[in-house]
Amino acid sequence: MALTGTYERSLDDKQRLAIPRPLKDGFRSGESDDLVLAPGNEGCLAVYSLQGFEALAQQMARLSTGQANVRNYLRLLYGQAETVQVDKQSRVRIPERLIRLAGLQHDVVLIGVQDHVEIWDKGRWDSFFAQHVDQFDRLTSEAMNQVSGGSGNGLGSA
């Protein structure tokens, strides 16, 4: 099931974040409720189930480590990624280094993005959304062009 939706939450004083039930339920696949927090794009954090992160790792294993930019990406991704436990109140504790990396303040937004969730600082998300919402039709066309295998300036060519 695709992870979807937008949820506003707050970090508590112990750097814990409550995962909304629809997202928590969407992550369920297997025996573990543990999640993996990793650097995301555009200044957010990405949250994966253990199985989802393993699927990403399998994709990354196909990359050529003969290229410096690939090695650097893998170092940054795996060096910052961390497995976290979901407590009985459906909260995860976000490590300080990941809070700094994503510039998270007290108010955050969780965004379901198909196979993962993104955690954004609310101010950063509001700015990103305002800058990109008017581009939705163009982005849709580019994404569909990628799906259909057409040529053009697809989403991956930024």
C-alpha positions as CSV (number, residue, x, y, z in Angstrom):
1,M,0.0,0.0,0.0
2,A,1.3,3.4,-0.9
3,L,2.1,5.8,1.9
4,T,0.1,9.0,1.4
5,G,-1.1,12.1,3.3
6,T,0.2,15.2,5.0
7,Y,0.4,15.3,8.8
8,E,1.5,18.1,11.1
9,R,3.2,17.1,14.3
10,S,5.5,18.5,16.9
11,L,8.8,17.2,18.3
12,D,8.6,16.8,22.1
13,D,11.4,17.9,24.4
14,K,13.1,14.4,24.1
15,Q,13.2,14.7,20.3
16,R,10.4,12.2,19.9
17,L,7.9,12.3,17.0
18,A,4.5,10.6,17.0
19,I,4.0,8.6,13.8
20,P,0.4,9.0,12.6
21,R,-1.6,5.8,12.6
22,P,-2.2,5.6,8.8
23,L,1.6,5.9,8.2
24,K,2.5,3.5,10.9
25,D,0.0,1.0,9.5
26,G,1.3,1.5,6.0
27,F,4.8,0.6,7.2
28,R,3.7,-2.7,8.6
29,S,5.2,-5.5,6.7
30,G,7.0,-8.1,8.7
31,E,7.7,-8.7,12.3
32,S,9.5,-5.5,13.3
33,D,8.0,-2.1,13.9
34,D,11.5,-0.6,13.6
35,L,12.0,2.2,11.0
36,V,15.1,3.6,9.3
37,L,15.7,7.3,9.3
38,A,18.0,8.6,6.5
39,P,18.9,11.8,4.8
40,G,16.2,12.8,2.2
41,N,16.3,15.3,-0.6
42,E,15.7,19.0,-0.5
43,G,16.5,19.1,3.3
44,C,14.1,16.6,4.7
45,L,14.5,13.2,6.4
46,A,13.3,10.0,4.8
47,V,11.7,7.3,6.8
48,Y,11.6,3.7,5.6
49,S,10.4,0.4,6.9
50,L,13.2,-2.1,7.4
51,Q,12.0,-3.9,4.2
52,G,11.7,-0.6,2.3
53,F,15.3,0.4,3.3
54,E,16.5,-3.1,2.2
55,A,14.8,-2.6,-1.2
56,L,16.6,0.8,-1.5
57,A,19.9,-0.8,-0.5
58,Q,19.4,-3.4,-3.2
59,Q,18.9,-0.7,-5.8
60,M,22.0,1.1,-4.5
61,A,24.1,-2.1,-4.8
62,R,23.6,-1.8,-8.6
63,L,25.3,1.6,-8.7
64,S,28.9,1.8,-9.9
65,T,31.2,2.6,-7.0
66,G,33.9,3.5,-9.6
67,Q,32.4,7.0,-9.7
68,A,33.3,9.5,-6.9
69,N,29.8,11.0,-6.8
70,V,28.2,7.6,-6.3
71,R,30.7,6.7,-3.5
72,N,30.0,10.1,-1.8
73,Y,26.3,9.6,-2.0
74,L,26.5,6.1,-0.5
75,R,28.7,7.5,2.3
76,L,26.3,10.3,3.1
77,L,23.3,8.0,2.9
78,Y,24.5,5.0,4.9
79,G,26.7,7.1,7.3
80,Q,23.7,9.1,8.4
81,A,21.0,6.4,8.2
82,E,19.9,4.9,11.6
83,T,17.4,2.3,12.7
84,V,15.0,3.5,15.3
85,Q,12.4,1.8,17.4
86,V,8.8,2.7,17.5
87,D,7.6,2.9,21.1
88,K,4.2,1.9,22.5
89,Q,2.9,5.4,21.8
90,S,3.9,5.1,18.2
91,R,6.8,7.6,18.7
92,V,10.4,7.5,17.4
93,R,13.3,9.4,18.8
94,I,15.1,11.3,16.1
95,P,18.9,11.5,16.7
96,E,20.3,15.0,17.2
97,R,22.6,14.8,14.1
98,L,19.5,14.0,11.9
99,I,17.6,16.9,13.5
100,R,20.4,19.2,12.6
101,L,20.8,17.7,9.1
102,A,17.2,18.4,8.3
103,G,17.0,21.7,10.2
104,L,14.0,20.4,12.2
105,Q,12.5,22.8,14.8
106,H,9.6,22.1,17.0
107,D,6.8,21.9,14.3
108,V,7.3,19.3,11.6
109,V,5.3,17.9,8.7
110,L,5.2,14.2,7.7
111,I,4.5,13.6,4.0
112,G,3.7,10.1,2.7
113,V,5.6,9.5,-0.6
114,Q,4.7,6.1,-1.9
115,D,7.3,3.8,-0.4
116,H,8.6,6.2,2.4
117,V,7.7,9.1,4.5
118,E,9.5,12.5,4.5
119,I,9.9,14.6,7.7
120,W,10.2,18.3,7.0
121,D,10.6,21.3,9.2
122,K,7.2,23.0,8.9
123,G,8.6,26.3,7.7
124,R,10.8,24.5,5.1
125,W,7.8,22.4,3.9
126,D,5.5,25.5,3.6
127,S,8.2,27.2,1.5
128,F,8.7,24.1,-0.7
129,F,5.0,23.6,-1.2
130,A,4.4,27.3,-2.1
131,Q,7.2,27.2,-4.7
132,H,6.1,24.0,-6.3
133,V,2.3,23.6,-6.1
134,D,1.7,25.7,-9.2
135,Q,4.0,23.3,-11.1
136,F,1.9,20.2,-10.4
137,D,0.5,19.9,-14.0
138,R,4.0,20.2,-15.6
139,L,5.5,17.8,-13.0
140,T,2.6,15.3,-13.7
141,S,3.4,15.4,-17.4
142,E,7.1,14.9,-16.9
143,A,6.5,12.0,-14.4
144,M,4.0,10.3,-16.8
145,N,6.5,10.8,-19.6
146,Q,9.1,8.9,-17.5
147,V,6.6,6.1,-16.7
148,S,5.8,5.7,-20.4
149,G,9.4,5.6,-21.4
150,G,9.2,8.7,-23.5
151,S,12.1,11.2,-24.0
152,G,12.1,14.6,-22.6
153,N,13.1,16.5,-19.5
154,G,11.8,14.0,-17.0
155,L,11.9,14.4,-13.2
156,G,15.2,12.6,-13.0
157,S,17.1,15.2,-15.0
158,A,17.1,18.1,-12.6
